[in-house]
Amino acid sequence: MSLAFLQDPTFWVLVAFIIFVGATAKPLFGMATGGLDKRATKIRADMEEAEKLLDEAQDLLAAYQRKQRDAAKEAQGIVDHTKEESERLIQLGREKLDAALERREKLVMDRITQAEAKAIDTVRAKTVDLALGATRDYLAGHFKGKSADALVDAAIKELPGKLH
């Protein structure tokens, strides 16, 4: 075998290329894997940060949902209290209205009773006056003289005491 290929410049270019590739491959491979490792580490850190943010967002969502439920319960409590209070005020108003109507009815009945009593007194007074006048006219027409006058005067004096 001849070593003639050692004299060929192509062979030496090939050898130099292989040495160059061998010498530069390890640092290039290290740089490439280092860059990829850094990128993987950054991606891992970003994913962990995203998971933390997701957990925080879920916690915030749960807290707001609790607050919303609490606010809904509080609003329902306010509505219930308002209904109870309005029913109480309606009942109180009805009671006051009933009491006012009862007072007015009693006042009207008292006025009617007073008017009846006044009418009865007026009728009695008119009746007494008419009776006295009729008695006076009758006695004056049928009895004459001093004895008649004394009898009429005595009867007139006794009449008011007997009618009342």
Backbone torsions as a table, in degrees:
resi	resn	phi	psi	omega
1	MET	NA	133.1	-174.4
2	SER	-100.4	151.8	-177.0
3	LEU	-98.9	36.0	-177.2
4	ALA	-73.1	-26.1	-179.0
5	PHE	-67.3	-17.9	179.4
6	LEU	-71.5	-20.2	-178.4
7	GLN	-87.2	-12.1	-175.4
8	ASP	-81.3	126.3	-178.9
9	PRO	-65.6	-26.6	179.6
10	THR	-64.5	-38.4	179.0
11	PHE	-61.7	-45.7	-177.7
12	TRP	-70.0	-30.1	175.1
13	VAL	-67.1	-39.8	177.8
14	LEU	-64.2	-44.4	179.9
15	VAL	-64.0	-44.3	-179.1
16	ALA	-64.4	-38.5	179.3
17	PHE	-65.5	-43.7	179.3
18	ILE	-63.7	-43.3	178.4
19	ILE	-63.7	-43.8	179.5
20	PHE	-61.7	-46.0	179.7
21	VAL	-64.7	-42.6	178.6
22	GLY	-63.3	-41.5	-177.8
23	ALA	-72.7	-35.9	-177.7
24	THR	-91.5	-15.9	-176.6
25	ALA	-67.4	-43.1	-177.9
26	LYS	-63.5	-49.1	177.9
27	PRO	-66.1	-38.7	178.6
28	LEU	-65.5	-42.2	177.8
29	PHE	-63.1	-41.8	177.6
30	GLY	-63.2	-41.3	178.8
31	MET	-66.9	-41.2	-179.3
32	ALA	-66.5	-46.8	179.7
33	THR	-69.0	-35.6	176.6
34	GLY	-63.1	-44.7	177.9
35	GLY	-63.2	-42.5	178.3
36	LEU	-66.2	-38.9	177.1
37	ASP	-63.1	-42.7	178.2
38	LYS	-62.2	-43.6	179.8
39	ARG	-64.3	-41.6	178.6
40	ALA	-64.2	-41.0	178.1
41	THR	-63.2	-42.8	179.0
42	LYS	-64.8	-42.9	179.0
43	ILE	-63.6	-42.2	178.4
44	ARG	-61.9	-44.4	179.1
45	ALA	-63.9	-41.3	177.9
46	ASP	-63.5	-39.8	178.7
47	MET	-66.0	-41.9	177.8
48	GLU	-63.0	-42.1	177.3
49	GLU	-62.4	-41.2	178.5
50	ALA	-64.6	-40.0	177.7
51	GLU	-64.1	-41.9	177.4
52	LYS	-61.5	-45.5	179.1
53	LEU	-63.2	-38.4	177.3
54	LEU	-63.7	-44.2	177.8
55	ASP	-61.3	-43.9	178.4
56	GLU	-62.3	-42.6	179.7
57	ALA	-63.7	-40.4	178.7
58	GLN	-66.5	-40.0	177.0
59	ASP	-63.0	-44.0	178.0
60	LEU	-62.8	-42.0	178.4
61	LEU	-61.2	-44.7	179.2
62	ALA	-63.3	-40.8	179.5
63	ALA	-64.5	-43.7	178.9
64	TYR	-67.3	-35.0	176.9
65	GLN	-65.7	-40.8	176.6
66	ARG	-62.4	-45.0	179.2
67	LYS	-62.0	-39.8	179.0
68	GLN	-64.3	-43.9	178.0
69	ARG	-62.9	-43.1	179.1
70	ASP	-63.1	-41.9	178.9
71	ALA	-65.4	-38.1	178.4
72	ALA	-65.6	-41.5	177.7
73	LYS	-63.4	-43.0	179.9
74	GLU	-64.1	-42.1	178.0
75	ALA	-62.6	-42.0	178.3
76	GLN	-63.8	-39.7	176.9
77	GLY	-62.3	-40.8	178.5
78	ILE	-64.7	-43.1	178.9
79	VAL	-62.1	-45.5	179.6
80	ASP	-61.8	-44.9	179.5
81	HIS	-62.5	-40.5	179.7
82	THR	-64.8	-40.8	177.4
83	LYS	-62.6	-46.4	179.7
84	GLU	-61.0	-43.7	-179.1
85	GLU	-65.3	-41.2	179.5
86	SER	-66.9	-38.9	176.8
87	GLU	-63.9	-39.7	178.1
88	ARG	-64.5	-43.0	179.9
89	LEU	-67.4	-36.5	176.9
90	ILE	-63.8	-45.3	178.9
91	GLN	-62.1	-42.9	178.6
92	LEU	-62.6	-42.1	178.1
93	GLY	-63.1	-41.2	177.7
94	ARG	-62.9	-43.2	179.4
95	GLU	-62.5	-43.0	179.3
96	LYS	-65.3	-40.9	178.5
97	LEU	-63.7	-44.7	178.2
98	ASP	-60.2	-43.4	179.8
99	ALA	-64.4	-41.5	179.6
100	ALA	-65.3	-42.4	178.1
101	LEU	-64.0	-39.8	178.8
102	GLU	-63.7	-43.0	178.4
103	ARG	-63.0	-43.4	-179.8
104	ARG	-65.8	-40.5	178.5
105	GLU	-62.4	-42.9	178.9
106	LYS	-64.2	-41.2	178.9
107	LEU	-62.4	-44.5	178.8
108	VAL	-63.6	-43.7	179.0
109	MET	-62.6	-39.7	176.9
110	ASP	-62.8	-41.8	179.4
111	ARG	-65.5	-41.1	177.9
112	ILE	-62.3	-43.2	178.9
113	THR	-62.2	-42.8	178.7
114	GLN	-64.8	-41.1	179.5
115	ALA	-65.2	-39.6	177.3
116	GLU	-62.7	-45.2	-179.7
117	ALA	-63.2	-40.6	179.5
118	LYS	-66.1	-41.8	179.2
119	ALA	-63.8	-42.4	179.0
120	ILE	-63.1	-42.7	178.1
121	ASP	-63.7	-40.2	179.5
122	THR	-65.0	-43.5	179.0
123	VAL	-63.4	-42.9	178.5
124	ARG	-60.9	-45.4	-178.5
125	ALA	-63.0	-43.4	178.7
126	LYS	-63.9	-41.4	179.7
127	THR	-62.3	-43.4	179.4
128	VAL	-63.2	-45.3	-179.8
129	ASP	-61.9	-43.8	179.3
130	LEU	-64.9	-43.1	179.9
131	ALA	-63.7	-41.5	178.9
132	LEU	-64.7	-44.8	179.4
133	GLY	-63.3	-43.0	-179.4
134	ALA	-66.3	-41.3	179.4
135	THR	-64.8	-42.9	-179.9
136	ARG	-62.2	-44.9	-179.4
137	ASP	-65.8	-42.7	-179.5
138	TYR	-62.4	-49.9	-177.8
139	LEU	-66.4	-36.4	-179.8
140	ALA	-67.8	-34.0	-179.2
141	GLY	-79.8	-28.6	-174.4
142	HIS	-102.8	-29.8	179.9
143	PHE	-108.8	137.1	-179.9
144	LYS	-132.0	146.3	175.0
145	GLY	103.8	-171.9	-174.4
146	LYS	-71.6	-37.1	-179.8
147	SER	-67.2	-35.4	178.2
148	ALA	-67.6	-40.6	179.5
149	ASP	-65.0	-39.3	179.3
150	ALA	-67.5	-40.5	179.2
151	LEU	-65.5	-43.3	179.3
152	VAL	-64.6	-43.9	-179.0
153	ASP	-64.2	-40.6	178.9
154	ALA	-66.1	-41.9	-179.4
155	ALA	-66.7	-40.3	-179.9
156	ILE	-64.5	-38.8	179.7
157	LYS	-67.9	-36.2	-178.6
158	GLU	-81.0	-24.6	-173.9
159	LEU	-60.1	-47.7	-178.7
160	PRO	-61.5	-35.4	178.4
161	GLY	-68.3	-30.8	-178.9
162	LYS	-82.7	-29.3	-177.8
163	LEU	-81.4	-28.5	-177.0
164	HIS	-93.2	NA	NA
